Amino acid sequence: MDVYSFDPLADPRWPDFAAAHPDASIFHQRPWLAALRRTYGYRPLGLTSSSSAAALRDALVMCQVSSWLTGTRLVSVPFADHCDPLVDEGCSADPLLDAVARSSNQGLGAYLEVRPHRYPPGRTSLFAPAARYTLHQIDLAPSAEQLFARFHKNTIQRNIRRAERSLEYQADNTPAFLDRFYQLLILTRRRHGVPPQPRSWFKNLAEGFGERLRIHLALSQGHAVAAILAIVHGKTMVYKYGASDARAHHLGSMPFLFWQLIREAKSKDLRTLDLGRSENDNEGLLTFKTRLGGVASPLTYYRDRSTRAGSLTMHLSWVHRAAERAPGFVLTAAGRLLYRHIG
């Protein structure tokens, strides 16, 4: 199979193809790819078996990540939970993936990483598993009452009922809402021992997705105590980022916000709430998503088998130790420096 490259940010074929394909997600869309380029300098790249003169019939969208710290590689796509190759329903993605793997060895990067959900490479392909996660999704077909009844009674239902008595809910995509979300994100990332992503990342996402991106806030006496950033594409709402003030966890703020998210998704006649990936050793997060009614499925990332020996993963144990004590401005500066190398 011959492989042709195109620029998904400039090629007029891409927006309609990525909007209409049933397996496309927010991570295939121009606003996500443009935010990656504007924030981190990554180069978006589309690879397809269709010539430039033909309509797109398949595509693998990627970004070239060039870093003096972690090397140069192709990733499909950075900071995405999953990003399937876009092929015809029921067809194997292996011919396209293997052709891309062969072409990627021609100076495009040290390795190629793909993050499929529905179309993993076959055993005979040029790819091998590199990392394993769990993806949770909620089918929104049942009524809101039925979905609520599926929540864990003690840890989810009870917390929502408590929160409804003391918390206020607001949602918007204004800069003021983004500011409140980002302040909570700094608290959360410090608690987890890692820097926050650059604020410009969220600003670029908000400007690109417009009304499809909303910040959902839980407020106690006018103060934001929890926030969720969610994006809609087609019939799917994607929970992408969450943040909270640990001092208000007893108020049930995060279960409360997820319940509001589900109610909003139902009001828009959406079909799926994508809760995103979780590390397989993060028992707390896995349990929480399951108790929300999320259905778990395996999520495996793959690298082409020609990957050079050795790992390019950054060893950030020193960052974890420093982040717990660093002032906010130091954390945000570290995020601006580090995340462009992680992709």
Steps between C-alpha positions, in 0.01 A plus 500: 500500500626845409476761776439868435542775756283808545462788743173453693503869595512612136361218284136585411408129501573449870230694690206326330668158512588532870156637587305228319702185571325287768828421677628857512526668840592843634863396462469482119354848468682813387450687832693227689777484240524879473525531879784247499688703241434839662582385854782251451623552145409147388459446126165335406524247221242286321595175330266329253482261207312769302697720262470875526267501199256248654245516780624364830400138555716439809742692719724485802544841658820557696732763638874513463649571842854635477678525834863524601400330825282208386587466134300537180203273444154477344209474743133444416430735669665680794295528821213302343346215699442312174520580129393229258618471142203600285417213265183349355272325751602136544830538314837428655717802568818289471580580134490874571683471834775280357545725198525800733753315719719435196480861387564633851844341499603736223614788719171593665594384849668248726173313548130501426234472771128442434218513754209305349184385675286323241773407251810359676775359279486127435758255631676482164526877462815709540378624842539367854325602824676782686263604781169378640216704653127472566235709326160564661192613310136550599220410261251786525208310342323430836299776666666736746314322781631162387855634474478646850372167635815331365727723708656349809256581779741599776786670318318656203125532560534614860772751415291647220201545728722666761657727241163608362422651837819709525659551157416715199563390140608727213640427153647725232809542281598857587853606602374552856386137519832389354684698770304330777559159345873567469542607863339174608721310255813641664376372838419159354825453313701602806306241700594240240862611495513624139494843333183626330476526125563853367198727528544578130411136423153540646460849350582365155259208544223734615552738208512213250200298618286800594158405637586130476737541796359594839642541849265350760537646849378398844488801734473520876399844629613650169842331499586240235585171672500263201514530122470281193605584145290306248481513120222382268554340161209351312296295745778463757594716797861453607605563859858611450621685812383522859625704795391555856581650839563205733366701792152478345500132407270425793232705323477246218607752238638262233208249500272805489679638193494170315127477563459849351714391205276200438187712524636751251605223262150352521343841431706520179394149395858373512562126495827455689691657786868415455668501842849465354789271580628392839830349606445133579663537841281797601245300697329808640426651159400167348257439785355852480427473127345156544278629780384778267373231265793507261556183299868407486685385190874439445698776331843412360754730339735356239842584362649378176734207555795687351513727806854545620593316819467697817227723633445865419267539796593792721595410855326767703533377859680821591211698357253307717696583812544868412140551385356429843680802646538736203311832481238528229710712265784246514260214422352679201847589368602134530189399308579740216849351479425129536175422318631582155744209545244247627241479217 
